[in-house]
């Protein structure tokens, strides 16, 4: 059982995903994917952090020069964003092979698109709730939080659209789209669990 979660910034998507993993006895993967990719590639984790979906994608779309920790001559020069993405995709596929899990972002829905044991979910929320949550989490004003949301989502959608050829957040890209503002995080999680269990008959 593989659950892939896409989410708007401030929607509570990561919190919901973590609770899903706990309640359904699945392994949870978010930033952990960066650790897996780093271990698999032999490169320092910080370079994956600098070039993931939220931080460095737009500024290093084509080429990133990365010092090696190992002796892999093939990647010594002109280490590309596509190579980083491929390492991460390989890590996602290997993690999925290991057992039931919940992935947050990182185009896991696209990477695992040929598997029959997946369900793809997108979490949205009212902008007021999202701003409030970001304000509390990041210690920002309402105006700063709105700008933070817009900047992060521009990077997130560009990353997703670039690698998948699909549109981030569009209903047709997912099996279920949920507005967490309607039920709150706890009841939204319960609703999704019911949906997932029906999907997998568990």
Z-matrix of the N, CA and C atoms (Angstrom, degrees):
N
C 1 1.458
C 2 1.521 1 109.02
N 3 1.330 2 115.43 1 113.99
C 4 1.461 3 120.96 2 -177.88
C 5 1.527 4 108.71 3 -117.03
N 6 1.325 5 116.42 4 120.27
C 7 1.461 6 121.82 5 179.87
C 8 1.524 7 108.82 6 -111.93
N 9 1.317 8 116.32 7 120.60
C 10 1.461 9 121.79 8 179.54
C 11 1.522 10 108.97 9 -107.68
N 12 1.333 11 115.95 10 123.89
C 13 1.452 12 121.51 11 -176.14
C 14 1.528 13 111.08 12 -112.30
N 15 1.333 14 115.69 13 119.68
C 16 1.454 15 121.80 14 167.56
C 17 1.520 16 106.82 15 -100.13
N 18 1.335 17 118.09 16 154.82
C 19 1.465 18 117.60 17 -175.17
C 20 1.514 19 110.78 18 -158.77
N 21 1.345 20 115.02 19 145.90
C 22 1.449 21 120.32 20 169.84
C 23 1.527 22 108.78 21 -76.97
N 24 1.322 23 115.82 22 152.57
C 25 1.457 24 120.74 23 178.15
C 26 1.531 25 109.02 24 -64.46
N 27 1.323 26 115.74 25 127.74
C 28 1.450 27 120.80 26 178.78
C 29 1.513 28 114.86 27 84.19
N 30 1.317 29 117.28 28 5.69
C 31 1.467 30 121.17 29 -178.42
C 32 1.529 31 112.99 30 -81.33
N 33 1.334 32 116.19 31 -11.46
C 34 1.455 33 120.15 32 -174.38
C 35 1.520 34 112.47 33 83.58
N 36 1.322 35 116.21 34 12.72
C 37 1.463 36 120.70 35 -176.44
C 38 1.510 37 114.25 36 -59.90
N 39 1.325 38 116.83 37 -40.22
C 40 1.460 39 119.16 38 -179.78
C 41 1.524 40 111.03 39 -69.28
N 42 1.325 41 117.26 40 -38.20
C 43 1.465 42 121.21 41 177.71
C 44 1.524 43 110.06 42 -63.14
N 45 1.331 44 115.83 43 -43.89
C 46 1.458 45 120.84 44 178.20
C 47 1.523 46 110.75 45 -63.09
N 48 1.320 47 116.15 46 -43.71
C 49 1.467 48 120.59 47 -179.57
C 50 1.524 49 111.21 48 -60.96
N 51 1.325 50 116.65 49 -42.96
C 52 1.468 51 120.20 50 179.37
C 53 1.520 52 110.87 51 -63.88
N 54 1.334 53 117.18 52 -40.08
C 55 1.460 54 120.04 53 179.34
C 56 1.524 55 111.08 54 -68.67
N 57 1.321 56 116.35 55 -36.53
C 58 1.467 57 120.12 56 175.31
C 59 1.522 58 110.75 57 -59.28
N 60 1.321 59 115.11 58 -46.30
C 61 1.462 60 119.97 59 179.88
C 62 1.523 61 110.93 60 -60.32
N 63 1.330 62 116.25 61 -44.18
C 64 1.466 63 120.04 62 -179.61
C 65 1.528 64 111.24 63 -64.22
N 66 1.332 65 116.57 64 -47.30
C 67 1.463 66 120.99 65 -175.04
C 68 1.525 67 112.92 66 -71.29
N 69 1.324 68 117.34 67 -30.24
C 70 1.461 69 121.27 68 -177.39
C 71 1.526 70 112.54 69 -101.20
N 72 1.339 71 115.63 70 7.53
C 73 1.469 72 121.28 71 177.78
C 74 1.528 73 111.86 72 57.46
N 75 1.329 74 114.70 73 48.59
C 76 1.462 75 121.66 74 178.65
C 77 1.531 76 109.22 75 -113.20
N 78 1.306 77 116.38 76 155.90
C 79 1.462 78 121.18 77 172.93
C 80 1.525 79 108.64 78 -77.64
N 81 1.322 80 116.20 79 137.21
C 82 1.467 81 122.03 80 -177.45
C 83 1.519 82 110.06 81 -100.98
N 84 1.337 83 116.28 82 129.92
C 85 1.461 84 121.22 83 179.54
C 86 1.526 85 110.93 84 -128.56
N 87 1.320 86 115.99 85 121.54
C 88 1.459 87 121.59 86 171.07
C 89 1.518 88 106.06 87 -137.08
N 90 1.314 89 117.68 88 -99.52
C 91 1.467 90 120.08 89 175.22
C 92 1.520 91 111.08 90 -64.65
N 93 1.335 92 115.88 91 -20.70
C 94 1.461 93 119.48 92 177.89
C 95 1.527 94 111.21 93 -57.07
N 96 1.341 95 116.62 94 -28.12
C 97 1.457 96 119.88 95 178.20
C 98 1.520 97 111.45 96 -61.35
N 99 1.333 98 116.21 97 -33.53
C 100 1.457 99 119.74 98 178.69
C 101 1.515 100 110.22 99 -65.38
N 102 1.329 101 116.47 100 -38.96
C 103 1.466 102 120.28 101 177.28
C 104 1.525 103 110.43 102 -63.44
N 105 1.328 104 116.06 103 -44.56
C 106 1.459 105 120.05 104 -179.75
C 107 1.525 106 111.15 105 -62.81
N 108 1.329 107 115.65 106 -44.75
C 109 1.459 108 119.76 107 -179.15
C 110 1.517 109 110.96 108 -63.57
N 111 1.333 110 115.90 109 -40.65
C 112 1.458 111 120.14 110 -179.77
C 113 1.524 112 110.97 111 -63.60
N 114 1.326 113 116.38 112 -43.63
C 115 1.463 114 120.64 113 -179.50
C 116 1.532 115 111.00 114 -65.18
N 117 1.336 116 115.46 115 -40.12
C 118 1.458 117 119.57 116 -178.72
C 119 1.526 118 111.60 117 -67.85
N 120 1.329 119 117.00 118 -36.58
C 121 1.458 120 120.50 119 -173.76
C 122 1.526 121 113.53 120 -89.42
N 123 1.346 122 116.53 121 -24.62
C 124 1.455 123 119.83 122 -175.79
C 125 1.509 124 112.83 123 86.64
N 126 1.335 125 117.98 124 6.29
C 127 1.455 126 121.75 125 178.94
C 128 1.522 127 110.42 126 -97.58
N 129 1.302 128 114.93 127 157.57
C 130 1.458 129 120.53 128 -179.78
C 131 1.527 130 110.50 129 -66.59
N 132 1.330 131 116.37 130 136.89
C 133 1.459 132 122.04 131 -176.32
C 134 1.519 133 112.53 132 -57.75
N 135 1.329 134 118.00 133 -31.97
C 136 1.464 135 119.68 134 -174.55
C 137 1.518 136 112.10 135 -61.45
N 138 1.339 137 117.41 136 -27.62
C 139 1.449 138 119.21 137 179.82
C 140 1.519 139 111.27 138 -72.94
N 141 1.334 140 116.96 139 -29.99
C 142 1.450 141 119.83 140 173.55
C 143 1.518 142 110.01 141 -71.52
N 144 1.317 143 117.05 142 -37.95
C 145 1.459 144 120.83 143 178.30
C 146 1.522 145 111.20 144 -63.96
N 147 1.328 146 116.53 145 -35.69
C 148 1.459 147 121.14 146 -178.05
C 149 1.522 148 112.66 147 -76.63
N 150 1.320 149 116.91 148 -15.01
C 151 1.457 150 119.76 149 -174.29
C 152 1.516 151 112.99 150 -128.10
N 153 1.339 152 116.48 151 25.96
C 154 1.455 153 118.24 152 179.69
C 155 1.520 154 110.11 153 -87.49
N 156 1.325 155 117.32 154 -169.05
C 157 1.454 156 122.22 155 -172.12
C 158 1.522 157 113.72 156 -64.40
N 159 1.327 158 118.59 157 -21.49
C 160 1.454 159 119.93 158 -172.83
C 161 1.521 160 113.63 159 -103.08
N 162 1.328 161 118.22 160 -30.64
C 163 1.456 162 119.46 161 -166.75
C 164 1.517 163 113.88 162 -103.77
N 165 1.325 164 116.75 163 -67.42
C 166 1.456 165 117.43 164 -166.22
C 167 1.504 166 116.02 165 -108.07
N 168 1.340 167 117.73 166 8.32
C 169 1.460 168 118.68 167 -173.31
C 170 1.522 169 112.96 168 -60.91
N 171 1.320 170 117.19 169 -47.63
C 172 1.461 171 119.51 170 -174.53
C 173 1.515 172 112.66 171 -68.13
N 174 1.333 173 116.88 172 -35.97
C 175 1.460 174 117.94 173 -175.73
C 176 1.523 175 112.96 174 -84.77
N 177 1.339 176 116.79 175 -14.32
C 178 1.465 177 118.70 176 -179.49
C 179 1.520 178 110.46 177 -131.89
N 180 1.313 179 115.32 178 44.98
C 181 1.455 180 120.82 179 -174.22
C 182 1.522 181 112.98 180 -62.26
N 183 1.322 182 116.55 181 -34.66
C 184 1.451 183 117.83 182 -171.69
C 185 1.525 184 114.98 183 -106.99
N 186 1.338 185 117.63 184 -43.98
C 187 1.458 186 118.13 185 -176.92
C 188 1.517 187 111.65 186 -142.75
N 189 1.320 188 114.36 187 135.97
C 190 1.450 189 121.10 188 175.74
C 191 1.524 190 107.83 189 -134.67
N 192 1.318 191 117.04 190 129.11
C 193 1.459 192 120.10 191 178.09
C 194 1.522 193 108.65 192 -92.03
N 195 1.317 194 115.93 193 118.31
C 196 1.456 195 121.18 194 -173.11
C 197 1.523 196 110.26 195 -123.46
N 198 1.333 197 117.81 196 124.63
C 199 1.462 198 119.37 197 176.22
C 200 1.515 199 110.58 198 -70.57
N 201 1.292 200 115.79 199 141.86
C 202 1.457 201 120.90 200 -178.34
C 203 1.520 202 112.58 201 -84.94
N 204 1.320 203 115.00 202 149.07
C 205 1.456 204 120.00 203 170.29
C 206 1.526 205 108.78 204 -96.08
N 207 1.349 206 115.15 205 -24.32
C 208 1.459 207 119.46 206 -179.28
C 209 1.508 208 110.58 207 -109.95
N 210 1.338 209 116.01 208 -154.55
C 211 1.463 210 120.49 209 -176.67
C 212 1.522 211 111.07 210 -124.81
N 213 1.319 212 116.95 211 45.19
C 214 1.454 213 121.06 212 179.37
C 215 1.526 214 108.77 213 -88.05
N 216 1.333 215 116.75 214 99.11
C 217 1.459 216 121.33 215 -174.48
C 218 1.518 217 113.26 216 -62.88
N 219 1.337 218 116.98 217 -29.38
C 220 1.449 219 120.88 218 -175.37
C 221 1.526 220 111.63 219 -59.58
N 222 1.351 221 116.73 220 -34.00
C 223 1.453 222 120.18 221 -175.46
C 224 1.533 223 113.26 222 -104.12
N 225 1.296 224 117.65 223 16.28
C 226 1.463 225 118.58 224 -174.93
C 227 1.523 226 112.87 225 -68.74
N 228 1.328 227 117.20 226 -29.03
C 229 1.457 228 119.87 227 -177.83
C 230 1.523 229 110.88 228 -122.75
N 231 1.331 230 115.09 229 145.41
C 232 1.450 231 120.74 230 170.46
C 233 1.524 232 113.14 231 57.88
N 234 1.305 233 116.06 232 42.42
C 235 1.462 234 121.23 233 -179.87
C 236 1.527 235 108.57 234 -63.78
N 237 1.323 236 118.16 235 118.84
C 238 1.458 237 121.71 236 -168.55
C 239 1.515 238 113.61 237 -97.83
N 240 1.335 239 114.36 238 162.47
C 241 1.458 240 121.03 239 174.39
C 242 1.522 241 110.29 240 -59.86
N 243 1.324 242 116.37 241 -36.20
C 244 1.454 243 119.96 242 178.85
C 245 1.523 244 111.78 243 -64.10
N 246 1.326 245 116.90 244 -33.97
C 247 1.460 246 120.11 245 177.49
C 248 1.525 247 110.68 246 -67.42
N 249 1.334 248 116.62 247 -42.21
C 250 1.460 249 120.35 248 176.04
C 251 1.520 250 110.23 249 -59.28
N 252 1.322 251 115.74 250 -44.16
C 253 1.463 252 120.26 251 -179.67
C 254 1.524 253 111.15 252 -63.33
N 255 1.336 254 116.21 253 -39.82
C 256 1.457 255 119.56 254 -179.62
C 257 1.520 256 111.81 255 -65.74
N 258 1.333 257 117.17 256 -40.87
C 259 1.461 258 120.24 257 176.30
C 260 1.526 259 110.68 258 -59.54
N 261 1.325 260 115.65 259 -44.42
C 262 1.458 261 120.07 260 -179.06
C 263 1.525 262 110.64 261 -66.53
N 264 1.331 263 117.30 262 -40.14
C 265 1.466 264 121.20 263 178.35
C 266 1.522 265 111.21 264 -62.51
N 267 1.323 266 116.16 265 -40.95
C 268 1.465 267 120.30 266 177.28
C 269 1.524 268 110.77 267 -62.75
N 270 1.335 269 116.21 268 -38.90
C 271 1.461 270 120.74 269 179.09
C 272 1.524 271 110.74 270 -65.68
N 273 1.325 272 117.04 271 -39.49
C 274 1.465 273 121.34 272 177.74
C 275 1.526 274 110.22 273 -62.63
N 276 1.320 275 116.31 274 -47.02
C 277 1.465 276 120.39 275 -179.07
C 278 1.528 277 111.73 276 -61.96
N 279 1.327 278 116.77 277 -41.04
C 280 1.467 279 120.13 278 179.83
C 281 1.520 280 111.37 279 -67.94
N 282 1.333 281 116.18 280 -39.39
C 283 1.462 282 119.90 281 178.57
C 284 1.524 283 110.45 282 -64.00
N 285 1.331 284 116.74 283 -40.29
C 286 1.464 285 120.96 284 179.45
C 287 1.520 286 111.47 285 -63.90
N 288 1.320 287 116.55 286 -34.10
C 289 1.462 288 120.87 287 178.96
C 290 1.528 289 112.81 288 -69.63
N 291 1.320 290 115.63 289 -19.50
C 292 1.464 291 119.94 290 -175.30
C 293 1.527 292 113.29 291 -82.54
N 294 1.338 293 117.73 292 -16.51
C 295 1.457 294 119.23 293 179.37
C 296 1.510 295 112.49 294 150.27
N 297 1.318 296 116.69 295 -177.65
C 298 1.462 297 122.36 296 -178.57
C 299 1.524 298 110.85 297 -60.11
N 300 1.334 299 116.70 298 136.02
C 301 1.461 300 119.62 299 -177.83
C 302 1.518 301 111.87 300 -156.79
N 303 1.328 302 114.03 301 163.59
C 304 1.460 303 122.78 302 175.73
C 305 1.518 304 107.68 303 -118.89
N 306 1.332 305 116.62 304 123.09
C 307 1.460 306 122.26 305 177.41
C 308 1.524 307 109.58 306 -106.26
N 309 1.324 308 116.40 307 138.01
C 310 1.460 309 121.30 308 175.12
C 311 1.522 310 108.42 309 -109.27
N 312 1.339 311 116.45 310 115.77
C 313 1.458 312 121.30 311 175.53
C 314 1.514 313 114.25 312 64.88
N 315 1.332 314 114.99 313 -149.89
C 316 1.474 315 123.54 314 178.70
C 317 1.518 316 112.95 315 57.15
N 318 1.337 317 117.70 316 26.90
C 319 1.469 318 124.57 317 179.18
C 320 1.515 319 112.96 318 53.53
N 321 1.327 320 116.84 319 30.80
C 322 1.470 321 120.00 320 -179.51
C 323 1.522 322 111.47 321 -59.35
N 324 1.328 323 117.32 322 -33.26
C 325 1.461 324 120.03 323 178.98
C 326 1.528 325 110.97 324 -61.55
N 327 1.331 326 116.59 325 -36.92
C 328 1.460 327 120.67 326 179.25
C 329 1.534 328 111.00 327 -76.62
N 330 1.315 329 116.10 328 -43.78
C 331 1.467 330 120.39 329 -179.24
C 332 1.530 331 110.62 330 -58.52
N 333 1.321 332 116.85 331 -36.96
C 334 1.468 333 122.03 332 -175.87
C 335 1.526 334 112.03 333 -102.54
N 336 1.309 335 117.47 334 22.43
C 337 1.465 336 122.39 335 -172.32
C 338 1.525 337 114.06 336 -62.18
N 339 1.319 338 118.50 337 -24.13
C 340 1.460 339 121.02 338 -177.93
C 341 1.527 340 113.79 339 -90.18
N 342 1.324 341 116.43 340 -2.93
C 343 1.462 342 120.42 341 177.92
C 344 1.533 343 109.69 342 -82.83
N 345 1.327 344 115.81 343 149.36
C 346 1.456 345 121.79 344 -179.61
C 347 1.524 346 112.42 345 -96.04
N 348 1.337 347 117.14 346 -5.00
C 349 1.467 348 120.83 347 -174.44
C 350 1.519 349 112.31 348 -106.08
N 351 1.334 350 117.38 349 28.48
C 352 1.467 351 121.05 350 -176.92
C 353 1.521 352 111.65 351 -112.54
N 354 1.323 353 114.68 352 156.87
C 355 1.454 354 121.83 353 169.32
C 356 1.525 355 106.92 354 -139.75
N 357 1.331 356 116.54 355 132.55
C 358 1.461 357 122.04 356 -174.26
C 359 1.524 358 110.22 357 -111.10
N 360 1.326 359 115.84 358 123.34
C 361 1.457 360 122.16 359 -173.39
C 362 1.527 361 110.17 360 -126.59
N 363 1.328 362 115.62 361 139.93
C 364 1.465 363 120.44 362 176.67
C 365 1.521 364 108.82 363 -120.52
N 366 1.345 365 115.93 364 129.97
C 367 1.462 366 122.67 365 -179.27
C 368 1.525 367 109.51 366 -105.73
N 369 1.326 368 116.24 367 124.57
C 370 1.452 369 122.21 368 175.01
C 371 1.525 370 108.60 369 -121.30
N 372 1.325 371 117.60 370 177.86
C 373 1.465 372 121.93 371 177.78
C 374 1.519 373 108.74 372 -165.69
N 375 1.314 374 116.58 373 162.06
C 376 1.467 375 121.16 374 176.58
C 377 1.521 376 109.45 375 -61.90
N 378 1.321 377 116.25 376 142.08
C 379 1.463 378 120.30 377 -176.18
C 380 1.523 379 111.48 378 -59.72
N 381 1.325 380 118.00 379 -33.43
C 382 1.466 381 120.42 380 178.99
C 383 1.524 382 111.23 381 -63.14
N 384 1.322 383 115.97 382 -42.09
C 385 1.468 384 119.99 383 178.69
C 386 1.519 385 111.34 384 -68.42
N 387 1.301 386 115.66 385 -36.68
C 388 1.456 387 120.07 386 -179.57
C 389 1.527 388 110.68 387 -67.77
N 390 1.311 389 116.62 388 -43.56
C 391 1.466 390 120.73 389 177.66
C 392 1.525 391 110.12 390 -61.61
N 393 1.315 392 116.53 391 -45.07
C 394 1.460 393 120.59 392 -179.79
C 395 1.527 394 111.21 393 -60.01
N 396 1.318 395 116.19 394 -43.81
C 397 1.466 396 120.05 395 -178.50
C 398 1.532 397 111.11 396 -66.43
N 399 1.325 398 116.61 397 -41.12
C 400 1.469 399 120.74 398 179.06
C 401 1.522 400 110.56 399 -67.65
N 402 1.325 401 117.28 400 -38.81
C 403 1.466 402 120.91 401 177.48
C 404 1.526 403 110.64 402 -58.24
N 405 1.319 404 116.06 403 -44.88
C 406 1.461 405 120.75 404 -178.49
C 407 1.519 406 111.76 405 -69.54
N 408 1.316 407 116.09 406 -40.29
C 409 1.458 408 120.83 407 -175.93
C 410 1.523 409 112.63 408 -74.71
N 411 1.336 410 116.05 409 -39.23
C 412 1.464 411 120.91 410 -174.34
C 413 1.522 412 113.40 411 -103.98
N 414 1.327 413 117.40 412 -2.35
C 415 1.465 414 121.66 413 -177.38
C 416 1.530 415 111.11 414 57.52
N 417 1.343 416 116.18 415 54.75
C 418 1.449 417 122.72 416 -178.12
C 419 1.523 418 110.87 417 -118.40
N 420 1.324 419 116.34 418 161.92
C 421 1.456 420 120.93 419 170.50
C 422 1.528 421 108.23 420 -77.50
N 423 1.332 422 116.74 421 168.92
C 424 1.466 423 120.24 422 179.00
C 425 1.526 424 111.59 423 -58.83
N 426 1.329 425 116.19 424 -43.04
C 427 1.464 426 120.43 425 -179.76
C 428 1.525 427 110.79 426 -65.39
N 429 1.316 428 116.82 427 -42.43
C 430 1.465 429 120.96 428 178.68
C 431 1.525 430 110.55 429 -65.41
N 432 1.328 431 116.65 430 -39.02
C 433 1.459 432 120.61 431 -179.50
C 434 1.525 433 111.00 432 -65.70
N 435 1.324 434 116.58 433 -40.38
C 436 1.465 435 120.21 434 178.38
C 437 1.533 436 110.65 435 -62.75
N 438 1.321 437 116.20 436 -42.80
C 439 1.463 438 120.27 437 178.00
C 440 1.529 439 110.68 438 -65.27
N 441 1.323 440 116.84 439 -41.13
C 442 1.463 441 122.46 440 177.40
C 443 1.523 442 110.17 441 -58.15
N 444 1.327 443 116.40 442 -46.16
C 445 1.465 444 121.52 443 179.89
C 446 1.523 445 110.67 444 -61.92
N 447 1.311 446 116.97 445 -47.99
C 448 1.464 447 120.75 446 -178.04
C 449 1.522 448 112.01 447 -61.84
N 450 1.337 449 116.14 448 -42.36
C 451 1.466 450 120.29 449 -179.33
C 452 1.515 451 111.37 450 -65.98
N 453 1.328 452 116.59 451 -46.86
C 454 1.464 453 120.57 452 -179.83
C 455 1.527 454 111.76 453 -63.87
N 456 1.309 455 115.87 454 -40.14
C 457 1.460 456 118.17 455 -177.25
C 458 1.520 457 112.36 456 -73.49
N 459 1.314 458 116.92 457 -30.72
C 460 1.463 459 119.44 458 174.71
C 461 1.529 460 109.87 459 -62.80
N 462 1.333 461 115.87 460 -45.16
C 463 1.461 462 119.90 461 178.95
C 464 1.522 463 110.73 462 -65.54
N 465 1.319 464 116.33 463 -42.92
C 466 1.465 465 121.13 464 -177.15
C 467 1.528 466 111.17 465 -64.45
N 468 1.327 467 116.73 466 -45.37
C 469 1.462 468 120.30 467 -178.49
C 470 1.526 469 111.26 468 -69.26
N 471 1.334 470 117.04 469 -38.39
C 472 1.467 471 119.95 470 178.35
C 473 1.519 472 111.17 471 -62.97
N 474 1.321 473 115.26 472 -43.38
C 475 1.466 474 121.49 473 178.02
C 476 1.521 475 110.19 474 -60.00
N 477 1.304 476 116.53 475 -50.61
C 478 1.470 477 121.47 476 -177.57
C 479 1.529 478 111.19 477 -63.09
N 480 1.318 479 116.25 478 -48.96
C 481 1.468 480 120.43 479 -177.34
C 482 1.521 481 111.77 480 -63.51
N 483 1.329 482 115.96 481 -38.36
C 484 1.466 483 120.85 482 -177.78
C 485 1.526 484 111.44 483 -62.72
N 486 1.323 485 116.65 484 -45.97
C 487 1.456 486 119.92 485 -174.40
C 488 1.520 487 114.41 486 -86.37
N 489 1.319 488 117.97 487 -24.93
C 490 1.467 489 119.68 488 -174.73
C 491 1.517 490 113.69 489 -101.32
N 492 1.338 491 117.44 490 -23.84
C 493 1.454 492 119.90 491 -174.33
C 494 1.523 493 111.40 492 75.43
N 495 1.331 494 116.47 493 5.72
C 496 1.465 495 121.69 494 177.72
C 497 1.525 496 109.05 495 -108.40
N 498 1.327 497 116.53 496 -179.33
C 499 1.453 498 120.50 497 -179.61
C 500 1.520 499 109.87 498 -109.00
N 501 1.339 500 115.29 499 120.31
C 502 1.467 501 121.13 500 179.39
C 503 1.520 502 110.24 501 -59.55
N 504 1.332 503 116.84 502 130.15
C 505 1.452 504 121.75 503 176.84
C 506 1.511 505 115.32 504 85.01
N 507 1.328 506 118.30 505 -9.65
C 508 1.467 507 121.23 506 179.93
C 509 1.524 508 109.37 507 -75.51
N 510 1.331 509 116.59 508 135.80
C 511 1.464 510 121.40 509 -173.48
C 512 1.524 511 112.96 510 -55.64
N 513 1.334 512 116.78 511 -36.84
C 514 1.461 513 119.08 512 -176.39
C 515 1.523 514 113.25 513 -68.42
N 516 1.327 515 117.23 514 -11.79
C 517 1.461 516 120.78 515 178.86
C 518 1.529 517 112.62 516 -84.67
N 519 1.338 518 117.18 517 -6.17
C 520 1.472 519 120.45 518 -172.90
C 521 1.524 520 111.22 519 -134.63
N 522 1.320 521 115.28 520 163.47
C 523 1.460 522 121.07 521 176.48
C 524 1.525 523 111.71 522 -86.43
N 525 1.327 524 116.64 523 -26.71
C 526 1.451 525 121.87 524 -178.59
C 527 1.526 526 109.69 525 -150.20
N 528 1.329 527 116.54 526 130.81
C 529 1.465 528 121.99 527 173.64
C 530 1.527 529 107.88 528 -117.39
N 531 1.326 530 117.40 529 129.87
C 532 1.459 531 121.68 530 -173.61
C 533 1.522 532 110.67 531 -130.33
N 534 1.339 533 116.09 532 135.00
C 535 1.459 534 122.59 533 174.13
C 536 1.525 535 107.97 534 -93.96
N 537 1.318 536 117.01 535 107.12
C 538 1.465 537 120.89 536 -175.29
C 539 1.526 538 112.76 537 -70.16
N 540 1.330 539 117.68 538 -13.98
C 541 1.466 540 120.28 539 179.07
C 542 1.526 541 111.74 540 -71.06
N 543 1.307 542 117.36 541 -25.59
C 544 1.462 543 120.81 542 -175.36
C 545 1.523 544 112.52 543 -70.34
N 546 1.315 545 117.22 544 -41.72
C 547 1.468 546 121.12 545 -176.56
C 548 1.518 547 113.15 546 -111.78
N 549 1.326 548 117.79 547 -13.91
C 550 1.457 549 120.44 548 -172.51
C 551 1.520 550 109.30 549 87.13
N 552 1.314 551 117.13 550 164.73
C 553 1.467 552 121.16 551 -173.49
C 554 1.528 553 112.53 552 -64.14
N 555 1.320 554 116.58 553 -44.12
C 556 1.468 555 119.89 554 -176.16
C 557 1.526 556 111.89 555 -64.36
N 558 1.334 557 116.77 556 -49.04
C 559 1.465 558 119.73 557 -178.60
C 560 1.526 559 111.80 558 -73.26
N 561 1.331 560 116.94 559 -29.47
C 562 1.462 561 119.41 560 174.53
C 563 1.524 562 109.97 561 -63.91
N 564 1.323 563 115.96 562 -41.67
C 565 1.465 564 120.51 563 176.80
C 566 1.521 565 110.79 564 -60.38
N 567 1.331 566 116.85 565 -44.74
C 568 1.467 567 121.39 566 179.74
C 569 1.528 568 110.69 567 -62.52
N 570 1.327 569 116.17 568 -40.42
C 571 1.469 570 120.69 569 178.62
C 572 1.531 571 110.76 570 -62.39
N 573 1.330 572 116.02 571 -44.80
C 574 1.465 573 120.19 572 -179.23
C 575 1.525 574 110.70 573 -66.07
N 576 1.319 575 116.63 574 -39.60
C 577 1.464 576 120.17 575 178.23
C 578 1.530 577 110.17 576 -59.50
N 579 1.320 578 116.75 577 -43.41
C 580 1.462 579 120.86 578 177.99
C 581 1.525 580 110.75 579 -61.12
N 582 1.330 581 115.90 580 -42.15
C 583 1.464 582 121.90 581 179.21
C 584 1.531 583 110.64 582 -64.06
N 585 1.324 584 115.78 583 -45.75
C 586 1.470 585 120.98 584 -178.51
C 587 1.525 586 110.40 585 -64.80
N 588 1.318 587 117.54 586 -43.31
C 589 1.475 588 120.19 587 -179.46
C 590 1.524 589 111.12 588 -64.31
N 591 1.318 590 116.04 589 -37.96
C 592 1.464 591 119.37 590 176.35
C 593 1.518 592 110.67 591 -65.23
N 594 1.323 593 115.72 592 -40.60
C 595 1.469 594 121.14 593 179.24
C 596 1.525 595 111.45 594 -61.57
N 597 1.322 596 116.51 595 -42.21
C 598 1.459 597 120.70 596 -177.01
C 599 1.525 598 112.58 597 -101.77
N 600 1.354 599 116.71 598 1.40
C 601 1.461 600 122.13 599 -179.83
C 602 1.504 601 111.58 600 53.36
N 603 1.396 602 115.00 601 53.01
C 604 1.461 603 120.24 602 -179.04
C 605 1.504 604 109.61 603 -121.25
